[in-house]
Amino acid sequence: MSKKVIYSGIQPSGSLTLGNYIGALSNFAQFQEEFDCLYCIVDMHAITVEQEPAKLRQNALQLLALYLAAGLDPKKSIVYIQSHVPEHAQLEWVLNTITYMGQLNRMTQFKDKSKNRGDNIPVGLFTYPVLMAADILLFQTDYVPVGEDQKQHLEFTRDIAERFNNRYSDTFVVPEVYLPKVGARIMSLQNPEAKMSKSDSDPNASIFLLDPPAVIKKKIKRAVTDSIGEMAYSDEQLGLRNLIDIYSAITGETTDEIVEKYKGQGYGQFKEDLGEFVANKLSPLQERYNEYLQNKELLEEIYRDGAQRASAIAQKTLRKVYKKVGFLPR
């Protein structure tokens, strides 16, 4: 790998949203020209909560098809399935031995997901950040594009890398957060103070990438705005501001241009136009997705090739780690 390395992983659980597309998938084409990219379908992370096995396998294939439909080129990037590269689990075990329970106890996501479970908390949910650190450090990653909810995990990864390097000498690249040059954080259509999420219990809160055009338009019409009724991009009108961010991300127009265009018109025409733009933007992606999904042989060929390429890189890191901690070579 000759360029700076970007690593990204998405769980094959639930449907990806417009927020995932604007914040991540839409950057694929640009990233693979500028960086050496690895895109991982993190099925090992997914089973920290109970999954239906057949559905998990189906979701992994569907996510791969979406990656490809969004413009990921498997010749320019490495796309693979986490469970196909055993070095993830092997490195996680070594990192477990230098991880402190106090750190893991402070993880916000662990606190949220373990609420009301009493003593029935899976160990995997507790050690989830260690596996995430292994994912990233295996590939000597320079940058990780993460949202606000994952920044704590990346800080943890940086701590673990520095601790290992200090104890055993320089081994890992200490990764940094990648902040895209442009692109807004897309919020829920029903609660603009929360991020748009694929796990939201309100079906009207998120636009899913595979939603039909009529559903997309209906969700945008129902999106929360305010009682002010005037076009403005301000902190006092969070719902409207979120819709303007989506409009800007989809069309490339600036927020000022959008506000000026719809000034004095209320929100009706703005929402109608936005629904049309989003539906038209996602339509070609949906067509490509369906084509890929019907070609299971191609998908299998892509993920097997990706696993071989990912393993070749991961093995180099793991051999170095094993030697430094004192394991005998095979």
Secondary structure as the mmCIF struct_conf table of DSSP 4:
data_model
#
loop_
_struct_conf.conf_type_id
_struct_conf.id
_struct_conf.beg_label_comp_id
_struct_conf.beg_label_asym_id
_struct_conf.beg_label_seq_id
_struct_conf.end_label_comp_id
_struct_conf.end_label_asym_id
_struct_conf.end_label_seq_id
BEND BEND1 LYS A 3 LYS A 3
STRN STRN1 VAL A 5 ILE A 10
BEND BEND2 PRO A 12 GLY A 14
STRN STRN2 THR A 17 THR A 17
HELX_RH_AL_P HELX_RH_AL_P1 LEU A 18 GLY A 23
TURN_TY1_P TURN_TY1_P1 ALA A 24 ALA A 24
HELX_RH_3T_P HELX_RH_3T_P1 LEU A 25 ASN A 27
HELX_RH_AL_P HELX_RH_AL_P2 PHE A 28 GLU A 34
BEND BEND3 PHE A 35 PHE A 35
STRN STRN3 ASP A 36 ILE A 41
HELX_RH_AL_P HELX_RH_AL_P3 ASP A 43 ALA A 46
TURN_TY1_P TURN_TY1_P2 ILE A 47 THR A 48
BEND BEND4 VAL A 49 VAL A 49
HELX_RH_AL_P HELX_RH_AL_P4 PRO A 53 ALA A 69
TURN_TY1_P TURN_TY1_P3 ALA A 70 GLY A 71
TURN_TY1_P TURN_TY1_P4 PRO A 74 LYS A 76
BEND BEND5 SER A 77 SER A 77
STRN STRN4 ILE A 78 ILE A 81
HELX_RH_3T_P HELX_RH_3T_P2 GLN A 82 HIS A 84
TURN_TY1_P TURN_TY1_P5 PRO A 86 PRO A 86
HELX_RH_AL_P HELX_RH_AL_P5 GLU A 87 ASN A 96
TURN_TY1_P TURN_TY1_P6 THR A 97 ILE A 98
HELX_RH_AL_P HELX_RH_AL_P6 MET A 101 ASN A 105
TURN_TY1_P TURN_TY1_P7 ARG A 106 ARG A 106
HELX_RH_AL_P HELX_RH_AL_P7 THR A 108 LYS A 113
TURN_TY1_P TURN_TY1_P8 SER A 114 ASN A 116
TURN_TY1_P TURN_TY1_P9 GLY A 118 ASP A 119
HELX_RH_AL_P HELX_RH_AL_P8 VAL A 123 LEU A 137
TURN_TY1_P TURN_TY1_P10 LEU A 138 GLN A 140
BEND BEND6 ASP A 142 ASP A 142
STRN STRN5 TYR A 143 VAL A 144
HELX_RH_3T_P HELX_RH_3T_P3 GLU A 148 GLN A 150
HELX_RH_AL_P HELX_RH_AL_P9 LYS A 151 TYR A 168
BEND BEND7 SER A 169 ASP A 170
BEND BEND8 PHE A 172 PHE A 172
STRN STRN6 GLU A 176 VAL A 177
BEND BEND9 LYS A 181 VAL A 182
HELX_LH_PP_P HELX_LH_PP_P1 ALA A 184 ILE A 186
STRN STRN7 MET A 187 MET A 187
BEND BEND10 LEU A 189 GLN A 190
TURN_TY1_P TURN_TY1_P11 PRO A 192 GLU A 193
BEND BEND11 ALA A 194 ALA A 194
STRN STRN8 LYS A 195 LYS A 195
TURN_TY1_P TURN_TY1_P12 LYS A 198 SER A 199
BEND BEND12 SER A 201 SER A 201
TURN_TY1_P TURN_TY1_P13 PRO A 203 ASN A 204
BEND BEND13 ALA A 205 ALA A 205
STRN STRN9 PHE A 208 PHE A 208
TURN_TY1_P TURN_TY1_P14 LEU A 209 LEU A 210
HELX_RH_AL_P HELX_RH_AL_P10 PRO A 213 LYS A 221
TURN_TY1_P TURN_TY1_P15 ARG A 222 ARG A 222
BEND BEND14 SER A 227 ILE A 228
BEND BEND15 GLU A 230 GLU A 230
BEND BEND16 SER A 234 SER A 234
TURN_TY1_P TURN_TY1_P16 ASP A 235 GLU A 236
HELX_RH_AL_P HELX_RH_AL_P11 LEU A 238 THR A 251
HELX_RH_AL_P HELX_RH_AL_P12 THR A 255 LYS A 261
TURN_TY1_P TURN_TY1_P17 TYR A 262 GLY A 264
BEND BEND17 GLN A 265 GLN A 265
BEND BEND18 TYR A 267 TYR A 267
HELX_RH_AL_P HELX_RH_AL_P13 GLY A 268 LEU A 293
TURN_TY1_P TURN_TY1_P18 GLN A 294 GLN A 294
HELX_RH_AL_P HELX_RH_AL_P14 LYS A 296 VAL A 325
TURN_TY1_P TURN_TY1_P19 GLY A 326 GLY A 326
HELX_LH_PP_P HELX_LH_PP_P2 PHE A 327 PRO A 329
#
